[in-house]
Amino acid sequence: MKVLFKGGRVYSEGRIAPLDILVDGPRIAALGPHLEAPDAHLERVDDKIVAPGLVDMHVHFREPGREEKETVESGSRAAVRGGFVAVGVMPNTAPPIDTPEGVRYQLERQSLCRILPIACITVAQKGEALTDLAALKAAGAVAFSDDGRCVMNADLMRRALAQAKALDVPMIGHEEDHHLTVGGAANEGEHAARQNIPGMPIAAEDIIVARDILLAEATGGRMHVAHLSSARSVAMIREAKRRGISVTAEVTPHHLLLTDAELSRQDAHYKMNPPLRTERDRQALIEGLADTTIDAIATDHAPHTSAEKTVPFSQAAFGVIGVETALPVLLDRLVRPGLISLERLIDALSTAPARILGTDLGEIAVGRPACLTVLDLDAEETIEPGRFESKSRNTPFEGWTVRGLPVLTMVDGRVVMRGRQVLSLLGAC
């Protein structure tokens, strides 16, 4: 089927300009002003932004083993409602994704968006022996991570990074010295102390970030730092990039927009790992995102049941969901007040993560996949978890009124979300 997107402002090659897009089947057939295609379905996108389809390189869809929280199918519905055309699925499932069969299992699940499997660095995430990284890549893994657990053994991480260089894939680090955070539930500081919540020192992140930068330098392997939260770590990554070390980083919407002052609420919807940090850290994260020290934004979408979040803070599960709220809250709270540009936001949510994971996504150009996200910068919505496609409701952004929404998602030439409504696989065009 041919589709002509007409009247929009298109993000291409780092800038936004009035262009039309002709889609023919799964690929972009033409790009330019004043295109005509009488045999194509006309999709009017007047006064809207057409961006390369968003890529979330860090989600937890819980399948296999935790399907009551999320499945690949339900998570994909949430993703396309949020404007994402592809997601990097973390391997801390039950069992963990540490075999080629596990990778293929994820790729075979029903999904409205592309699934990009991220496999374990170590067998069963135990940090004792490396997985068969080459076999996992051959099965379809795009990166490796023990997310949720740090690879504490420096020699194992060094050998993993050496193989990462040979395989040309990133190692994604959960940067946390677990010896320093055992029993902790929130950022160590005045707010946790006031609420009598056990603290997690920020040094736990900084120590491992420093270690992994040094290991990346020693091996030449590609190191990607997940869910960055520390001002000191931002500075270290900035310096590492200046020195030419192969390191990239991501930040979450909640670390960009919230701080540990939220602990006064005693609400476990503000409990995540790494924890919310100080205002100084938040400002450093925004600065690092703006100057591209931090490459990408990822949601760390972490679904949990209501029972796991409606208990005392220290006992609650870590994590919040994010694929349905990321773009709206960032458009409203970062782009609208001018803290970062719209172009930088699109790059961080699409082009950069697609590049880090080595996919063919993240660009609008002739011959590239027809994976697109249409943004209405004037549309408003109040975030109501009851409307979510996700099986879970654990968001810190409930009740926020936001301006700027994804209103259409196209995945490989099929419209899978229109007007905030997700289409079924059969109904997608």
N, C-alpha and C positions, 0 to 999 in steps of 0.2 A: 504494500500500500504506500502511495506517495502522500506526503503531508507538507504543505507550505506554511511555514510560520512567517507571518507578515506583520510589519508595523512595530516590531519590538526593537529594543536596544540590546545589542548582543555583546557579550564579553568574549573577545577573541584576541589572542596575542597580547594579553596584558592590558587591554584598554576596552572601553565600552563605546560602541558606535551604532548608529541606525543601520541595521542590516536585515535582510530576509534570509531564511534558511529553508532549503528544499531537502526533505528527507525522502529517500527511496529505499524501502525495505529497512534493513537494520543499520544503514549508513547515511551519512550526509552526502548529498549529491551535488549541491551547489550552495554558495554563500556569497551574498552581495546585495547591493541596493536594487530595489525595484524589480525583483525577480517575478516572473510570470510562469505559471504551470497550470493550464486549464484542466489537465487531467488529475490534479492533486486535490486532496481534501484541504480546504482553507482553514487555517487555525489563526484567528486574529489575536495578536498579543500587543495591541496598541498600548503605549505608555508603560509597558512592563519590561523587566530585565530578563533576558534569556541567557542563562549561565550554563557552562558545562555541568553535566550531572554531578551532584555532590557525592563525595566518597568519604565514608566514615571508616577510618582505618582501625577502630578499636571498639568492638561491641562484644557483648556476652549474650548469646541467644539460647544458652542452657541446654540445648539438645545435642547429644543424648544425656538422659539421666535426671534432668530437672525441668521436665516439660510443664509442670504446674506453674512455673514462673514465666517461661517463654519457650517458643519453638522457632525453628528457622522460618516457618511459614508466618507465624504471628509477628515475629520480629521484622520480617521483610515487609509486611503490611505497614507496620509502624514506620519503618525506614522510608518507604516511598511517600507516605503521608508527610514526612518531614523533608522531602525533597532529595533524598539519597537514592542513587541508582546502584550503588555497590557498597558492601560492608566487609571489613576485615573481621572475621569471627575468631575470637580468642579460644584457646584450646582447653581451658579449665572446666571441662565438662565431666560427666561421670559415665564411662571412664574418660580420662583425658585423651586428646587427639595426639597420639604419639606414634601411630602406625599409618602406613599408606591406606589401609582399609578404612581407618577413621577419617582421613582426609576425603576419600571417595564417598564415604557415607554423607558427609556434609554437602558435598557437591551434588549429590543425588536428591537432596530434600527439595520439596516443592517451595518455590520462592518467587516473589514478584521482582526482586532485584538480583543483581549479581552477588554471588557469595564468593568471597576471597578467603580461603582457609589459611589460618595461621596455626602452625603446628608447634608442639612442645620442643623446647631446647633439650630438656633432659627427660629420661624415661619416667613416666608417671608423675612428672614435675617434682621428683624427689631430690633433684640436685646431686645425684650420685653418678650417673652415666649419661653420656650424650645419646640422643636418638640417632637414627640413620638419616641424617639431614638430606643427603643426596636422594635417597628413595622417597622421602617425604616431598621434596621439591618436584620430583618426577611425577608424583601422584597429583600434584596441583597446589601444594602449599606455596604461598607467596612470601612468607616471612616466618620467623620462629620466635617464640616467647614462652616463658613460664609464668605469664602474667598472673598476678595474685601472690606469687612467690618470687623472691629474688634468687638468682643463682649465686649463692653465697661463696661457692668454691671458685676462687679467682683463676685457678688453672683450668677448670672446666670452661669458664667463660672465655678465657684466652684461646683455647682450642676451638670453641664454637665460633669465635670471631675469625679465626684463621680459615675455617671452612667457609664462613660467610663470604670471605673474599673470593675464594675459589668458585663458589656457587653464584656469586653476585646477587645475594639476597641480604636483607637487613636482619640483624638480631634486635629484638625489641625488649628493652630492659624494664622490669619492675624494680625501680631503684629504691631499695629499702633494706637497711641493715636490720634484720629481724631481731638481733640481739639487743638492739636499742629500743625496739617498739613493743616487745612482748607485754601483753596485758593492756596496752594503750588503746584509747578510743577516740582521741581528738588531738589537735595540735597542742603541744606542750607550751603553756603560756598563761597569762593572767586570766583569760576567759575560762580555760579548762580548770584552773585552780579554784576560781570563784564558784564554779558549778560542781566541784569535787569529782571531776571526770579524769581518769588516768591519762597522762599525756604521752604523746609520741614526738620526740624531739626532731626538729628540722634537720639536724645533723645526720640523721639516719638516711635521708635522701642524698644530702650533699656528699657524704663519704662514698657512696656507691657510684654516683655520677662521676666523681673524680676518678675512681678506680676504672670505670668503663671507658672513660675518655683516654686514659693512659693505655689501656689494653687495645683500644681501637688504633691508637697511634703506633703501638708496637707491632700489630698484626696487619694493618691496612684494611681490616674488616669494617663493614658498614654497621655502625652502632646507632640505634634509634632509641631515644629516651621517651618512655611513655609518661603520660599525665604529669607533666612537670608542674611543680608547685612552689619552688623555692627561689627567692631572689639571688641567692649565692649560686645556685645551680645555673640560672640564666646567665650570670656573668661568666661562669666556667665554660659554658657552651659557646658563648660569644667569642671568648679567647681561643677555644679549640678550633672554631671555624676560621678565625683569623690565621691560625697556624696551618690550615689546610688538612686538618684531621677529618676523617669521614664520619661525622656525627650529625644527626638530625634530631628534632624534638617535636613533641606535640603538647598541646594544652587543652584542658576541657573548658566548656562554657561555665561550669560552676566555679572553677578556680579563677576564672576571669571576672566573675560578677559577684562572688560572695566571699565573706571572710569568717574567721572563727568567732567574731562577735555574735554570730547567729546561735552560738551555744546557749545563750540566755534563754532560748526558746525551749531547750531540753527536748527537741523534736528530732527523732532519728532520721527524718528525711534530709537532715543536714549532716549525716554521718557517712563519710566516704573515705577511701584510702587511695592516695594520700589524703590526709584531712585538709579541711579548709585552713588556710594560713592567715597571716596578718595582712593589714591594709598595705604595708610596705611591700610584701611579697606580691600582692595582687597588682599593684602599680607596676612592679618590675615585669610581671608576666605580660601586661598590656604593652609595655614598652618593647619587650622582646618580640612580641607578635608583630607590632607595627614595623620594627626594623628588620624583620625576617630572621632574627636569631632563632626564634621559634618558628618552625616551618609550617606546621599544620595544626588545625583544630580537630580534635576527636572527642566523641561524647563519653567514652567509657560506659556505655549503656549497660547498666547492671540491674536487671529486674529481680525483685524479691516479692514474696507474698506479704500481705498485710500483717499477718501474724509475726513475721520477722522484723517488722518495723514499729509495731505498736507494743513495745516492751521498753523497760528502762534503757536509756541511751547507751550505757556501757555494755548492755547485753544484746543490743540490736545488731543486725547484719550490716556490714559495710556496703555502700553503693547506692547509686541513684540512676534512674533511667534518663535518656536524653535525646534519642533520635527524633522525636516529634516536637521537641521544644528548642533545639539548638539554634536553628536558623532564625526563628522569630525573636528569641531573647537577645541574640547577638546583633541583629539588625536594629532592634529597638534601643539597646543599652550601650552598644559600642559604635555602630555606624551613624545612627541618628544624631548623637551628640558630638560627632566628629573625632572620636578617639582613635578610630582607624578608618580607612577608606573602604568604600564598597568593593573596589577592585581587590584590595588586600584580603578582605573577608572571603571573596569568591576564590581567590588563589589558595587560601589556607584551608578551605573546605572542599576543594576540588582538584586543582592542578597539582598542588604540592603533595597531598597524600597519594594521588594516582601515580606521580613520579616516584615517590619513595617505595611504593609497592610494586613498581615495574609493570603497571597495567597500560592498556591502550586508551585509557579514559583521560578526562581532565582538560581536553582541548576541543574547541569547536572549529573544525577545518574539514575541507572536502576529503572524503574517503575515510574519515574517522567515524567511530560508532555514533549512532544517533541516540545518545544518552544526554538528556537535557533537563534542566530545572528552570521553570518560569517563576519569577518573583514579582509579586505585586507590593511595591513599597508603601502603598497607601492603605492596604487592607488591614483591618484591626481585628483582634480576637482576644478574648479572655481565656487563659489556659485553664481548662477544666479536665482533670484526669478521667472523668467518666466518659469523655469522648475519645479517649485514646484507642488506638488499634492494638497497642501492646497489652499483654495479659496482666501486666503489673501497673501500679499506680504510684510508685515511690519517687515522686518528683519534689524538688525544693521550690519549684516555680509555680505551684498551684495558686491561682487567683491573680497572677500577673496579667495586666492588660498590655498587649504588645502591638506595635504597628510595623507591618512588613511580614509577609507570609509567602511560603511556596504555594502556588495555586495550580501547577501542572508538573507532573513528572513523567518523562518518557524514558523507557529503558529499551535499548536496542530496537528502536522504531515503534515501540508499543506505548501508548499512553496508559499508564497504570494508576495515575491519580489525577483527578480534575476537580477544581473547586473545593479542595480539602476532603473530597470523597474518594476512597480507595476503590478501584475496580477489581472484580474477581479476575482470575487468570483467564476464564472464558470470556469475560466482558471486556478485557483489555483490547485495544485496537492497535 
